[in-house]
Amino acid sequence: LMSKTTRIYRLDHVNGLYKAYENLLYNGIKPMFVVESQLDKFKEYDTIYMPNCSNIELDTLYALKDFVDNGGRLIMLGEDQLLGDTHNQPLPQDVVQYVKSKAEHYTYEVNGANVTTPDDDIYKIMNETTADKQRVKLIDTATGEPVRDVEWQAAEFEDINGESGIVINIGNYNWTEDRTVQLYIDGKKKKKPF
């Protein structure tokens, strides 16, 4: 959730969005931004990440309540969540507590405008919260761990010249070292690393 209201009160909100977005990409997930002016779009998503959304509009609070009531997964990154409205006045505490009780909570440490939680920790949070969506996994053959600083997208295709399968586009963002990765699809190791 990109909150214009939070941006007024918290310098770290934009950096928190960036860190979440970057590490979702590194887990093979193509994230989308949703802003408070698009409350009707909440129903199009199954998960919403909230990086230190301290202040939100009242309508956004009720949209988040509807979202979790309808089975949406809400992930709160950081402790400073739902502290006030646009004018920094308290939000209805019964609704705030209800929404918070339905959310998953993760630590996001900050210093000024920067999220200081180590990137590896953020990566692990995103890996954990997206595990059910990851048909494709890329494992670094040197470490045996999921590859870092690599973005990939996978798309399924069917019946193209009588064939079907998965196309995977991979981009290595570490400019100083080559990587060899092992591909897993649906938990099954593919024969050759690449």
Backbone as ProteinMPNN parsed JSONL, in Angstrom:
{"seq_chain_A": "LMSKTTRIYRLDHVNGLYKAYENLLYNGIKPMFVVESQLDKFKEYDTIYMPNCSNIELDTLYALKDFVDNGGRLIMLGEDQLLGDTHNQPLPQDVVQYVKSKAEHYTYEVNGANVTTPDDDIYKIMNETTADKQRVKLIDTATGEPVRDVEWQAAEFEDINGESGIVINIGNYNWTEDRTVQLYIDGKKKKKPF", "coords_chain_A": {"N_chain_A": [[0.854, -1.175, 0.0], [0.757, 2.025, -1.017], [0.865, 4.913, 0.598], [-0.191, 8.126, 0.456], [-0.755, 9.732, 2.582], [0.763, 8.627, 4.694], [3.277, 9.208, 3.674], [3.564, 11.876, 4.254], [3.97, 11.923, 6.996], [5.962, 10.041, 7.555], [9.247, 9.553, 6.782], [10.488, 7.236, 5.923], [8.728, 5.674, 4.475], [8.608, 5.523, 1.603], [11.119, 4.385, 0.998], [10.745, 1.971, 2.297], [8.689, 0.88, 0.738], [10.114, 0.554, -1.655], [12.077, -1.341, -0.858], [10.483, -3.57, -0.229], [9.265, -4.018, -2.738], [11.531, -4.515, -4.41], [12.583, -6.866, -3.247], [10.464, -8.624, -3.524], [10.481, -8.9, -6.305], [12.922, -10.252, -6.536], [12.14, -12.674, -5.617], [10.72, -13.764, -7.618], [8.208, -12.681, -7.976], [5.871, -10.477, -9.362], [5.209, -7.501, -8.278], [2.526, -5.128, -7.672], [1.639, -1.711, -7.298], [-0.679, -0.269, -5.07], [-2.689, 2.474, -4.334], [-4.1, 4.845, -1.986], [-6.155, 6.191, -3.275], [-7.254, 4.295, -4.854], [-9.083, 2.436, -3.741], [-11.09, 0.7, -4.55], [-9.712, -1.173, -5.992], [-8.565, -2.921, -4.242], [-9.874, -5.369, -3.998], [-8.954, -6.78, -6.165], [-6.595, -7.947, -5.517], [-4.78, -10.48, -3.687], [-3.037, -10.216, -1.632], [-1.785, -7.634, 0.421], [0.857, -5.509, 1.102], [2.07, -3.545, 3.771], [4.243, -1.192, 4.357], [5.273, 0.29, 7.164], [2.861, 1.953, 7.454], [1.79, 4.468, 8.856], [-0.1, 6.54, 8.985], [-3.245, 6.797, 7.614], [-6.011, 7.353, 5.366], [-9.378, 7.544, 6.578], [-11.287, 6.133, 5.056], [-9.594, 4.292, 3.855], [-8.854, 2.656, 5.988], [-11.304, 1.343, 6.51], [-11.595, 0.065, 4.066], [-9.426, -1.69, 4.195], [-10.323, -3.278, 6.3], [-12.583, -4.478, 5.082], [-11.177, -5.842, 3.11], [-9.621, -7.794, 4.563], [-11.744, -9.106, 5.773], [-12.865, -10.366, 3.618], [-11.122, -12.387, 3.036], [-8.597, -11.499, 2.277], [-5.032, -11.197, 2.442], [-3.062, -9.538, 4.698], [-0.074, -7.889, 5.181], [1.933, -6.508, 7.483], [4.635, -4.436, 7.652], [6.829, -3.422, 9.877], [6.484, -1.584, 12.971], [5.014, 0.748, 13.323], [2.039, 1.212, 12.634], [-1.068, 2.278, 11.379], [-1.586, 4.58, 13.039], [-2.819, 7.061, 12.941], [-5.033, 9.408, 11.241], [-5.38, 11.362, 8.2], [-5.038, 13.907, 9.285], [-3.532, 13.397, 11.439], [-5.041, 12.534, 13.549], [-6.527, 10.26, 15.904], [-7.482, 7.065, 14.65], [-10.514, 5.031, 14.478], [-10.277, 2.958, 17.166], [-11.28, 0.366, 17.649], [-11.647, -0.689, 15.088], [-9.068, -0.425, 14.079], [-7.63, -2.173, 15.81], [-8.889, -4.558, 15.164], [-8.233, -4.896, 12.411], [-5.427, -5.008, 12.628], [-5.241, -7.361, 14.103], [-5.85, -9.258, 12.251], [-3.764, -9.219, 10.528], [-0.453, -10.183, 9.357], [2.611, -9.75, 11.017], [5.758, -8.164, 10.66], [9.143, -7.247, 11.382], [10.47, -4.092, 10.61], [13.115, -2.222, 10.592], [14.081, 1.185, 11.072], [15.881, 4.189, 10.219], [15.716, 7.432, 10.204], [15.086, 8.377, 6.942], [15.482, 5.9, 5.912], [15.077, 2.377, 5.578], [16.535, 0.151, 7.707], [16.683, -2.505, 8.168], [18.401, -5.454, 7.423], [19.011, -6.351, 3.987], [19.02, -9.114, 3.404], [17.352, -10.104, 5.406], [14.922, -8.882, 4.749], [14.537, -10.026, 2.263], [14.132, -12.699, 3.066], [11.724, -12.42, 4.465], [9.993, -11.749, 2.354], [10.28, -14.032, 0.818], [9.213, -15.964, 2.517], [6.559, -15.036, 2.759], [5.583, -15.342, 0.233], [5.784, -17.93, -0.555], [3.778, -19.781, -1.265], [3.081, -18.948, -3.785], [5.134, -19.401, -5.477], [5.982, -21.159, -8.035], [8.26, -21.511, -9.422], [11.637, -21.797, -8.573], [14.861, -20.468, -8.082], [17.974, -21.637, -7.415], [21.074, -20.84, -6.091], [23.906, -22.393, -7.202], [26.373, -22.308, -5.987], [25.953, -21.693, -3.306], [23.74, -23.106, -2.461], [21.481, -21.907, -1.621], [18.48, -19.861, -2.099], [18.859, -17.782, -4.943], [20.319, -14.531, -4.851], [19.807, -11.038, -5.634], [18.84, -11.371, -8.182], [16.422, -11.11, -10.583], [13.454, -12.639, -11.678], [10.9, -13.716, -13.916], [8.179, -15.811, -14.495], [6.198, -17.39, -16.931], [3.411, -19.204, -17.964], [2.71, -21.173, -20.837], [0.468, -22.468, -23.306], [-0.28, -24.917, -25.707], [1.233, -24.025, -28.017], [2.239, -24.514, -31.106], [1.649, -27.173, -30.569], [2.856, -27.592, -28.129], [3.413, -27.092, -24.571], [4.318, -25.271, -21.602], [6.662, -23.592, -19.416], [7.92, -20.359, -19.604], [10.829, -18.666, -18.697], [12.183, -15.68, -17.652], [15.2, -14.273, -16.842], [17.133, -12.038, -14.922], [20.264, -10.925, -13.926], [21.289, -8.898, -11.372], [23.641, -8.423, -10.158], [26.489, -7.068, -10.962], [29.148, -7.743, -10.813], [29.738, -10.437, -10.554], [29.352, -13.654, -12.042], [26.672, -15.996, -12.128], [25.607, -19.298, -11.411], [22.735, -21.099, -11.608], [20.356, -23.367, -10.256], [17.434, -24.719, -11.479], [14.191, -25.099, -10.197], [11.008, -26.419, -10.558], [7.805, -26.483, -9.382], [8.833, -27.729, -7.109], [10.472, -29.685, -8.137], [13.623, -30.603, -9.248], [15.199, -29.441, -12.128], [16.986, -30.904, -14.866], [19.517, -29.77, -15.804], [21.745, -27.292, -14.584], [21.8, -23.734, -15.181]], "CA_chain_A": [[0.0, 0.0, 0.0], [1.48, 3.292, -1.077], [-0.017, 5.865, 1.264], [0.246, 9.529, 0.378], [-0.875, 10.267, 3.937], [1.943, 8.195, 5.435], [4.456, 9.915, 3.14], [3.646, 13.172, 4.934], [4.389, 11.741, 8.381], [7.081, 9.1, 7.705], [10.238, 9.661, 5.709], [10.948, 5.91, 5.493], [7.676, 4.927, 3.779], [8.97, 5.26, 0.207], [12.214, 3.425, 1.012], [10.133, 0.697, 2.674], [8.013, 0.37, -0.463], [11.153, 0.116, -2.583], [12.697, -2.57, -0.357], [9.509, -4.653, -0.406], [9.122, -4.238, -4.182], [12.763, -5.122, -4.906], [12.746, -8.232, -2.761], [9.43, -9.444, -4.159], [11.012, -9.23, -7.636], [13.978, -11.257, -6.356], [11.473, -13.935, -5.313], [9.943, -14.172, -8.78], [6.86, -12.125, -7.877], [5.729, -9.16, -9.993], [4.284, -6.734, -7.43], [1.827, -3.953, -8.186], [1.358, -0.72, -6.266], [-2.044, 0.213, -4.927], [-2.673, 3.708, -3.547], [-5.351, 5.09, -1.266], [-7.203, 6.656, -4.192], [-7.716, 3.132, -5.626], [-9.608, 1.48, -2.773], [-11.885, -0.302, -5.26], [-8.798, -2.174, -6.553], [-8.13, -3.866, -3.205], [-10.472, -6.685, -4.243], [-8.23, -7.443, -7.254], [-5.362, -8.517, -4.972], [-4.96, -11.412, -2.579], [-2.117, -9.817, -0.568], [-1.357, -6.227, 0.458], [1.968, -5.231, 2.018], [1.994, -2.208, 4.356], [5.505, -0.81, 5.006], [5.121, 1.408, 8.106], [1.747, 2.841, 7.089], [1.397, 5.043, 10.147], [-1.272, 7.402, 8.844], [-4.024, 6.511, 6.406], [-7.339, 7.956, 5.337], [-10.39, 6.732, 7.249], [-11.844, 5.218, 4.059], [-8.618, 3.226, 3.634], [-8.979, 1.732, 7.115], [-12.488, 0.501, 6.303], [-11.305, -0.785, 2.9], [-8.567, -2.762, 4.69], [-11.197, -4.175, 7.067], [-13.321, -5.271, 4.087], [-10.204, -6.706, 2.444], [-9.336, -8.964, 5.403], [-13.009, -9.831, 5.976], [-13.126, -11.148, 2.406], [-10.066, -13.368, 2.837], [-7.33, -10.909, 1.857], [-3.871, -11.362, 3.332], [-2.471, -8.239, 4.988], [1.246, -8.059, 5.767], [2.407, -5.237, 8.022], [6.091, -4.378, 7.782], [7.134, -2.346, 10.808], [5.623, -1.46, 14.137], [4.215, 1.978, 13.305], [0.929, 0.963, 11.723], [-2.422, 2.762, 11.664], [-1.537, 5.439, 14.229], [-3.688, 8.217, 12.816], [-5.606, 9.694, 9.931], [-4.724, 12.388, 7.402], [-4.741, 15.053, 10.15], [-2.836, 12.815, 12.588], [-6.006, 12.276, 14.615], [-6.678, 8.811, 16.078], [-8.472, 6.302, 13.893], [-11.336, 4.232, 15.394], [-9.395, 1.925, 17.704], [-11.844, -0.977, 17.511], [-11.374, -1.133, 13.717], [-7.61, -0.555, 13.985], [-7.226, -3.405, 16.489], [-9.413, -5.683, 14.389], [-7.401, -5.045, 11.206], [-4.11, -5.473, 13.072], [-5.337, -8.754, 14.558], [-5.973, -10.111, 11.06], [-2.549, -9.054, 9.721], [0.815, -10.796, 9.741], [3.498, -8.655, 11.395], [7.195, -8.376, 10.5], [9.95, -6.115, 11.807], [11.129, -3.218, 9.641], [13.844, -1.222, 11.371], [14.303, 2.398, 10.282], [16.691, 5.289, 10.732], [15.416, 8.558, 9.329], [14.356, 8.05, 5.719], [15.922, 4.599, 5.409], [14.839, 1.106, 6.255], [17.861, -0.379, 8.025], [16.628, -3.963, 8.251], [19.28, -5.986, 6.376], [18.342, -6.846, 2.789], [18.811, -10.556, 3.508], [16.177, -10.327, 6.253], [13.745, -8.499, 3.967], [14.389, -11.083, 1.252], [13.543, -13.868, 3.729], [10.317, -12.106, 4.731], [9.257, -11.842, 1.087], [10.3, -15.437, 0.421], [8.259, -16.654, 3.387], [5.18, -14.6, 2.525], [5.162, -15.651, -1.141], [6.144, -19.325, -0.845], [2.668, -20.476, -1.915], [2.939, -18.445, -5.152], [6.385, -19.632, -6.201], [6.138, -22.437, -8.748], [9.643, -21.549, -9.901], [12.681, -21.388, -7.622], [16.218, -20.469, -8.603], [18.904, -21.894, -6.319], [22.474, -20.567, -6.42], [24.635, -23.659, -7.047], [27.541, -22.091, -5.126], [25.571, -21.599, -1.901], [22.615, -23.982, -2.152], [20.401, -21.042, -1.133], [17.849, -19.095, -3.187], [19.781, -16.811, -5.523], [20.048, -13.135, -4.468], [20.07, -10.005, -6.636], [18.42, -11.873, -9.483], [14.98, -11.007, -10.798], [12.943, -13.504, -12.732], [9.465, -13.83, -14.109], [7.806, -17.051, -15.171], [4.88, -17.356, -17.562], [3.021, -20.472, -18.559], [2.101, -21.118, -22.17], [-0.191, -23.71, -23.677], [-0.627, -25.225, -27.081], [1.937, -23.285, -29.059], [2.785, -25.563, -31.976], [1.476, -28.466, -29.933], [3.624, -27.707, -26.89], [3.093, -26.207, -23.46], [5.409, -25.237, -20.635], [6.907, -22.346, -18.693], [9.007, -19.515, -20.087], [11.396, -17.961, -17.552], [13.073, -14.578, -17.997], [16.067, -14.081, -15.679], [18.062, -10.908, -14.981], [21.221, -10.867, -12.82], [21.592, -7.505, -11.042], [24.976, -8.341, -9.57], [27.31, -6.823, -12.15], [30.542, -8.12, -10.603], [29.966, -11.878, -10.54], [28.445, -14.528, -12.759], [25.954, -16.945, -11.279], [25.042, -20.522, -11.958], [21.565, -21.409, -10.803], [19.618, -24.605, -10.513], [16.021, -24.422, -11.636], [13.201, -26.003, -9.637], [9.624, -26.095, -10.907], [6.91, -27.266, -8.52], [9.644, -28.486, -6.177], [11.269, -30.698, -8.833], [14.86, -30.097, -9.822], [15.376, -29.678, -13.555], [18.205, -31.689, -15.065], [20.792, -29.062, -15.973], [21.777, -25.892, -14.127], [22.142, -22.773, -16.24]], "C_chain_A": [[0.893, 1.229, 0.0], [0.536, 4.369, -0.546], [0.537, 7.283, 1.174], [0.177, 10.189, 1.754], [0.345, 9.889, 4.768], [3.186, 8.934, 4.963], [4.644, 11.277, 3.799], [4.3, 13.006, 6.309], [5.624, 10.86, 8.554], [8.014, 9.205, 6.515], [10.624, 8.305, 5.139], [9.935, 5.148, 4.648], [8.082, 4.567, 2.34], [10.118, 4.256, 0.129], [11.694, 2.033, 1.395], [9.393, 0.054, 1.517], [9.031, -0.202, -1.436], [11.757, -1.219, -2.149], [11.757, -3.766, -0.521], [9.389, -5.019, -1.886], [10.334, -4.986, -4.739], [12.866, -6.589, -4.495], [11.615, -9.157, -3.189], [9.882, -9.846, -5.558], [12.067, -10.328, -7.541], [13.419, -12.627, -5.951], [10.557, -14.383, -6.45], [8.513, -13.674, -8.791], [6.846, -10.749, -8.523], [4.719, -8.361, -9.175], [3.654, -5.562, -8.18], [1.632, -2.996, -7.011], [-0.134, -0.427, -6.255], [-1.976, 1.411, -3.983], [-4.055, 3.942, -2.944], [-6.478, 5.583, -2.172], [-7.77, 5.516, -5.036], [-8.307, 2.058, -4.714], [-10.433, 0.383, -3.435], [-11.015, -1.406, -5.853], [-8.321, -3.184, -5.51], [-8.64, -5.274, -3.502], [-9.785, -7.449, -5.368], [-6.978, -8.168, -6.761], [-5.667, -9.503, -3.862], [-4.064, -11.061, -1.395], [-1.802, -8.325, -0.699], [-0.263, -6.11, 1.51], [1.853, -3.782, 2.478], [3.314, -1.886, 5.054], [5.335, 0.461, 5.848], [4.069, 2.421, 7.655], [1.158, 3.42, 8.371], [0.106, 5.841, 10.063], [-1.961, 7.084, 7.524], [-5.356, 7.234, 6.491], [-8.334, 7.0, 6.0], [-11.003, 5.717, 6.282], [-10.898, 4.046, 3.79], [-8.687, 2.196, 4.751], [-10.163, 0.788, 6.907], [-12.318, -0.399, 5.076], [-10.393, -1.944, 3.307], [-9.379, -3.77, 5.515], [-11.982, -5.068, 6.11], [-12.403, -6.27, 3.402], [-9.93, -7.965, 3.276], [-10.598, -9.778, 5.677], [-13.34, -10.733, 4.793], [-11.964, -12.077, 2.052], [-8.743, -12.821, 2.36], [-6.251, -11.088, 2.91], [-3.184, -10.009, 3.476], [-1.159, -8.457, 5.727], [1.763, -6.691, 6.178], [3.905, -5.333, 8.276], [6.425, -3.175, 8.648], [6.083, -2.221, 11.888], [4.655, -0.284, 14.059], [3.106, 1.877, 12.268], [-0.358, 1.587, 12.26], [-2.505, 3.621, 12.919], [-2.496, 6.616, 14.152], [-4.207, 8.381, 11.404], [-4.791, 10.773, 9.216], [-4.277, 13.578, 8.247], [-4.051, 14.619, 11.438], [-3.743, 12.685, 13.809], [-6.211, 10.768, 14.722], [-7.766, 8.234, 15.173], [-9.324, 5.512, 14.88], [-10.578, 2.99, 15.874], [-9.958, 0.516, 17.6], [-11.56, -1.535, 16.118], [-9.871, -1.333, 13.524], [-7.167, -1.88, 14.6], [-7.702, -4.641, 15.733], [-8.535, -5.938, 13.161], [-6.019, -5.57, 11.584], [-4.144, -6.945, 13.5], [-5.423, -9.732, 13.389], [-4.708, -10.1, 10.207], [-1.417, -9.931, 10.237], [1.794, -9.651, 9.971], [4.965, -9.063, 11.27], [7.927, -7.101, 10.884], [10.554, -5.41, 10.607], [11.816, -2.14, 10.472], [14.136, -0.027, 10.477], [15.238, 3.353, 11.012], [16.491, 6.448, 9.771], [14.589, 8.107, 8.135], [14.654, 6.648, 5.208], [15.454, 3.437, 6.267], [16.207, 0.481, 6.467], [17.849, -1.886, 8.265], [17.507, -4.517, 7.131], [18.492, -6.57, 5.197], [18.086, -8.344, 2.849], [17.585, -10.88, 4.356], [14.891, -9.973, 5.508], [13.469, -9.554, 2.895], [13.707, -12.313, 1.859], [12.068, -13.645, 4.058], [9.508, -12.299, 3.459], [9.205, -13.287, 0.597], [9.252, -16.218, 1.223], [6.819, -16.301, 3.036], [4.69, -14.896, 1.113], [5.396, -17.112, -1.509], [5.038, -20.06, -1.59], [2.46, -20.035, -3.367], [4.128, -18.814, -6.04], [6.437, -21.032, -6.805], [7.589, -22.626, -9.158], [10.558, -21.072, -8.784], [14.016, -21.459, -8.345], [17.162, -20.589, -7.415], [20.326, -21.655, -6.821], [23.269, -21.849, -6.165], [25.852, -23.512, -6.14], [27.179, -22.132, -3.645], [24.493, -22.608, -1.496], [21.405, -23.234, -1.627], [19.697, -20.381, -2.328], [18.788, -17.975, -3.648], [19.349, -15.394, -5.135], [20.404, -12.205, -5.621], [19.797, -10.49, -8.049], [16.901, -11.771, -9.551], [14.593, -12.019, -11.861], [11.427, -13.455, -12.745], [9.213, -15.115, -14.872], [6.398, -16.895, -15.726], [4.604, -18.71, -18.196], [2.466, -20.228, -19.957], [1.519, -22.482, -22.488], [-0.434, -23.744, -25.174], [-0.055, -24.249, -28.107], [2.678, -24.329, -29.882], [2.742, -26.927, -31.301], [2.238, -28.64, -28.633], [3.075, -26.772, -25.822], [4.254, -26.252, -22.483], [5.483, -23.912, -19.909], [8.091, -21.639, -19.329], [9.503, -18.716, -18.888], [12.387, -16.921, -18.06], [13.871, -14.231, -16.744], [17.001, -12.896, -15.913], [18.939, -10.877, -13.743], [21.584, -9.405, -12.568], [22.907, -7.346, -10.294], [25.959, -8.254, -10.734], [28.743, -7.329, -12.006], [30.787, -9.625, -10.609], [28.899, -12.613, -11.348], [27.795, -15.478, -11.764], [25.609, -18.187, -12.077], [23.902, -20.9, -11.032], [20.974, -22.738, -11.223], [18.144, -24.246, -10.501], [15.17, -25.519, -11.009], [11.826, -25.509, -10.082], [8.731, -27.053, -10.135], [7.692, -28.206, -7.612], [10.532, -29.55, -6.821], [12.466, -30.05, -9.523], [14.908, -30.438, -11.313], [16.768, -30.208, -13.792], [19.491, -30.893, -15.1], [20.714, -27.671, -15.352], [22.132, -24.995, -15.293], [22.516, -21.451, -15.636]], "O_chain_A": [[1.688, 1.436, 0.917], [-0.471, 4.689, -1.177], [1.586, 7.597, 1.737], [0.955, 11.095, 2.055], [0.904, 10.732, 5.469], [4.059, 9.252, 5.77], [5.767, 11.773, 3.889], [5.09, 13.85, 6.731], [6.274, 10.922, 9.598], [7.612, 8.971, 5.375], [11.048, 8.224, 3.986], [10.253, 4.07, 4.148], [7.911, 3.423, 1.918], [10.095, 3.365, -0.719], [12.165, 1.029, 0.861], [9.455, -1.161, 1.326], [8.849, -1.294, -1.975], [11.93, -2.122, -2.967], [12.192, -4.851, -0.908], [9.409, -6.198, -2.241], [10.181, -5.976, -5.455], [13.199, -7.448, -5.312], [11.801, -10.374, -3.211], [9.695, -10.993, -5.964], [12.099, -11.233, -8.374], [14.147, -13.62, -5.944], [9.721, -15.27, -6.271], [7.685, -14.191, -9.54], [7.73, -9.935, -8.254], [3.512, -8.52, -9.353], [4.183, -5.08, -9.182], [1.477, -3.427, -5.868], [-0.771, -0.349, -7.306], [-1.291, 1.368, -2.96], [-5.041, 3.32, -3.341], [-7.651, 5.398, -1.845], [-8.669, 5.738, -5.848], [-8.041, 0.874, -4.915], [-10.476, -0.743, -2.938], [-11.528, -2.474, -6.186], [-7.731, -4.203, -5.869], [-7.929, -6.255, -3.286], [-10.009, -8.651, -5.515], [-6.368, -8.926, -7.515], [-6.683, -9.386, -3.176], [-4.288, -11.541, -0.284], [-1.579, -7.823, -1.801], [-0.423, -6.546, 2.65], [1.572, -2.892, 1.674], [3.503, -2.256, 6.212], [5.261, 1.566, 5.311], [4.364, 3.605, 7.497], [0.161, 2.925, 8.896], [-0.698, 5.811, 10.994], [-1.341, 7.099, 6.461], [-5.771, 7.672, 7.564], [-8.141, 5.785, 5.978], [-11.215, 4.562, 6.653], [-11.351, 2.932, 3.527], [-8.59, 0.996, 4.497], [-10.04, -0.421, 7.103], [-12.844, -1.511, 5.052], [-10.563, -3.061, 2.819], [-9.142, -4.975, 5.433], [-12.041, -6.282, 6.304], [-12.796, -7.407, 3.143], [-9.999, -9.077, 2.755], [-10.533, -11.001, 5.8], [-14.02, -11.747, 4.951], [-11.834, -12.504, 0.905], [-7.836, -13.597, 2.061], [-6.526, -11.124, 4.109], [-2.772, -9.408, 2.484], [-1.122, -9.12, 6.763], [2.001, -5.825, 5.337], [4.374, -6.196, 9.017], [6.314, -2.034, 8.2], [4.952, -2.685, 11.744], [3.586, -0.322, 14.669], [3.228, 2.398, 11.159], [-0.691, 1.443, 13.436], [-3.38, 3.421, 13.761], [-2.942, 7.12, 15.183], [-3.877, 7.614, 10.5], [-3.653, 11.054, 9.59], [-3.249, 14.191, 7.958], [-3.992, 15.376, 12.407], [-3.281, 12.721, 14.949], [-6.08, 10.063, 13.721], [-8.818, 8.839, 14.965], [-8.907, 5.33, 16.024], [-10.278, 2.091, 15.09], [-9.194, -0.44, 17.474], [-11.264, -2.722, 15.976], [-9.447, -2.294, 12.883], [-6.412, -2.629, 13.981], [-6.998, -5.648, 15.672], [-8.139, -7.075, 12.906], [-5.499, -6.476, 10.933], [-3.182, -7.681, 13.281], [-5.099, -10.91, 13.539], [-4.589, -10.885, 9.265], [-1.417, -10.364, 11.389], [1.808, -8.686, 9.207], [5.367, -10.142, 11.705], [7.394, -6.002, 10.73], [11.085, -6.049, 9.699], [11.155, -1.242, 10.995], [14.404, -0.18, 9.285], [15.367, 3.326, 12.236], [17.027, 6.449, 8.663], [13.518, 7.523, 8.299], [14.127, 6.248, 4.17], [15.437, 3.502, 7.496], [16.96, 0.298, 5.511], [18.893, -2.478, 8.535], [17.37, -4.085, 5.986], [17.449, -7.197, 5.381], [17.041, -8.806, 2.391], [16.858, -11.827, 4.058], [13.889, -10.678, 5.623], [12.321, -9.925, 2.652], [12.814, -12.899, 1.246], [11.257, -14.564, 3.946], [8.457, -12.939, 3.478], [8.203, -13.716, 0.026], [8.506, -17.026, 0.671], [5.953, -17.176, 3.018], [3.507, -14.721, 0.823], [5.221, -17.489, -2.668], [5.326, -20.881, -2.461], [1.729, -20.695, -4.105], [4.105, -18.55, -7.242], [6.886, -21.978, -6.156], [8.087, -23.749, -9.233], [10.285, -20.065, -8.13], [14.273, -22.382, -9.117], [17.152, -19.747, -6.516], [20.731, -22.2, -7.848], [23.303, -22.34, -5.037], [26.317, -24.503, -5.578], [27.988, -22.551, -2.818], [24.353, -22.925, -0.314], [20.414, -23.849, -1.231], [20.242, -20.342, -3.431], [19.427, -17.31, -2.832], [18.156, -15.093, -5.097], [21.212, -12.554, -6.481], [20.452, -10.063, -8.999], [16.19, -12.282, -8.685], [15.324, -12.226, -12.83], [10.774, -13.193, -11.736], [9.956, -15.459, -15.791], [5.517, -16.337, -15.072], [5.457, -19.283, -18.874], [1.834, -19.206, -20.221], [2.0, -23.511, -22.014], [-0.749, -22.735, -25.805], [-0.777, -23.72, -28.953], [3.628, -24.949, -29.406], [3.664, -27.731, -31.434], [2.263, -29.741, -28.083], [2.375, -25.802, -26.114], [5.078, -27.165, -22.529], [4.489, -23.194, -19.8], [9.136, -22.244, -19.564], [8.702, -18.15, -18.144], [13.313, -17.241, -18.805], [13.29, -13.928, -15.701], [17.591, -12.77, -16.987], [18.428, -10.81, -12.626], [22.127, -8.742, -13.452], [23.243, -6.25, -9.847], [26.226, -9.25, -11.408], [29.485, -7.342, -12.988], [31.941, -10.053, -10.663], [27.722, -12.253, -11.341], [28.329, -15.721, -10.682], [25.353, -18.118, -13.279], [24.082, -21.006, -9.819], [21.077, -23.165, -12.373], [17.673, -23.545, -9.605], [15.387, -26.707, -11.25], [11.526, -24.319, -9.99], [8.879, -28.272, -10.222], [7.274, -29.339, -7.371], [11.268, -30.244, -6.12], [12.33, -29.084, -10.274], [14.685, -31.584, -11.704], [17.656, -29.973, -12.973], [20.475, -31.299, -14.482], [19.739, -26.95, -15.562], [22.703, -25.452, -16.283], [22.836, -20.509, -16.361]]}, "name": "protein", "num_of_chains": 1, "seq": "LMSKTTRIYRLDHVNGLYKAYENLLYNGIKPMFVVESQLDKFKEYDTIYMPNCSNIELDTLYALKDFVDNGGRLIMLGEDQLLGDTHNQPLPQDVVQYVKSKAEHYTYEVNGANVTTPDDDIYKIMNETTADKQRVKLIDTATGEPVRDVEWQAAEFEDINGESGIVINIGNYNWTEDRTVQLYIDGKKKKKPF"}
